[in-house]
Amino acid sequence: MKIQVVEASKRFQYEWIFKNLSINLESGDSLAITGSNGSGKSTLLKCLTGSIPLTSGKIKYSIEGKDIEDSDWFRHLSIAAPYLELPEEFTLSELLDFHFKFKNPIKGISLEEILELVYLKEHHGKFVSQFSSGMKQRLKLALALMSESDVIFLDEPTSNLDKKGIAWYQELIGAYQMDRILIVCSNEQREYDFCQQKLVLEDYK
Ligand SMILES: Nc1ncnc2c1ncn2[C@@H]1O[C@H](COP(=O)(O)OP(=O)(O)OP(=O)(O)O)[C@@H](O)[C@H]1O
């Protein structure tokens, strides 16, 4: 899998969020997108996932030299972000069944193992609406990383996690990034210090 970003720029009304941003990523790469509050991290993530268009420039996804249509990017990626809510009217078991109807779990892992990994096994019958914010965040991260996707996007991955949850997140990444592209939007070093590449949005104003 390759993602090529060429001279990408994004503007909302008269405000340029980023200009002339170029990056190349391939399987196994990890990129941290950093910058102060309001610098445009989430906006760049939304452009990279195809949820909103660029103002100018180009983003290309390809596998083994073959381009992937913009409309098919979603098949290759998973996202965990604060603004993407979990469907709260499901119990945890129902949510896992629902989620994995659309995405395959990574090879060799069962739903039972995912429940254990996320420390929520005893809560499988509980409604997601009754989860604490930390439980919801662990679930979002696990759903993203346990899905068979070539690209994983994590926006503010440790929000609502306590010290133990942060250590759990770091271990999860170590064990399950595998040969995939990982993109982390954050301004907290502990969330991205394992990333090989770092992009600072203030450099693209
Ligand atoms: N749909 C929109 N229309 C107009 N302006 C927008 C829109 N979405 C975001 N913005 C503006 O783009 C800028 C960047 O916002 P963004 O949420 O990408 O920043 P961020 O770096 O993720 O911030 P934070 O660290 O606070 O989460 C802000 O000035 C924001 O108001």
PDBQT file of the ligand as one rigid body, heavy atoms in Angstrom, charges set to zero:
ROOT
HETATM    1  N1  LIG A 301     -15.911  22.734   8.332  1.00  0.00    +0.000 N 
HETATM    2  C1  LIG A 301     -15.165  23.791   8.648  1.00  0.00    +0.000 A 
HETATM    3  N2  LIG A 301     -15.462  25.006   8.177  1.00  0.00    +0.000 NA
HETATM    4  C2  LIG A 301     -14.699  26.094   8.467  1.00  0.00    +0.000 A 
HETATM    5  N3  LIG A 301     -13.596  26.037   9.240  1.00  0.00    +0.000 NA
HETATM    6  C3  LIG A 301     -13.249  24.838   9.731  1.00  0.00    +0.000 A 
HETATM    7  C4  LIG A 301     -14.009  23.649   9.481  1.00  0.00    +0.000 A 
HETATM    8  N4  LIG A 301     -13.403  22.604  10.109  1.00  0.00    +0.000 NA
HETATM    9  C5  LIG A 301     -12.321  23.114  10.732  1.00  0.00    +0.000 A 
HETATM   10  N5  LIG A 301     -12.222  24.437  10.511  1.00  0.00    +0.000 N 
HETATM   11  C6  LIG A 301     -11.160  25.337  10.997  1.00  0.00    +0.000 C 
HETATM   12  O1  LIG A 301      -9.914  24.781  10.604  1.00  0.00    +0.000 OA
HETATM   13  C7  LIG A 301      -8.924  25.047  11.589  1.00  0.00    +0.000 C 
HETATM   14  C8  LIG A 301      -8.239  23.748  11.967  1.00  0.00    +0.000 C 
HETATM   15  O2  LIG A 301      -9.128  22.917  12.711  1.00  0.00    +0.000 OA
HETATM   16  P1  LIG A 301      -8.759  21.426  13.120  1.00  0.00    +0.000 P 
HETATM   17  O3  LIG A 301      -9.914  20.873  13.874  1.00  0.00    +0.000 OA
HETATM   18  O4  LIG A 301      -8.311  20.698  11.899  1.00  0.00    +0.000 OA
HETATM   19  O5  LIG A 301      -7.508  21.671  14.077  1.00  0.00    +0.000 OA
HETATM   20  P2  LIG A 301      -6.727  20.646  15.038  1.00  0.00    +0.000 P 
HETATM   21  O6  LIG A 301      -5.266  20.878  14.830  1.00  0.00    +0.000 OA
HETATM   22  O7  LIG A 301      -7.239  19.259  14.824  1.00  0.00    +0.000 OA
HETATM   23  O8  LIG A 301      -7.175  21.203  16.464  1.00  0.00    +0.000 OA
HETATM   24  P3  LIG A 301      -7.206  20.511  17.941  1.00  0.00    +0.000 P 
HETATM   25  O9  LIG A 301      -5.780  20.221  18.340  1.00  0.00    +0.000 OA
HETATM   26  O10 LIG A 301      -7.808  21.598  18.772  1.00  0.00    +0.000 OA
HETATM   27  O11 LIG A 301      -8.076  19.290  17.821  1.00  0.00    +0.000 OA
HETATM   28  C9  LIG A 301      -9.648  25.747  12.737  1.00  0.00    +0.000 C 
HETATM   29  O12 LIG A 301      -9.448  27.146  12.598  1.00  0.00    +0.000 OA
HETATM   30  C10 LIG A 301     -11.098  25.391  12.505  1.00  0.00    +0.000 C 
HETATM   31  O13 LIG A 301     -11.974  26.360  13.005  1.00  0.00    +0.000 OA
ENDROOT
TORSDOF 0
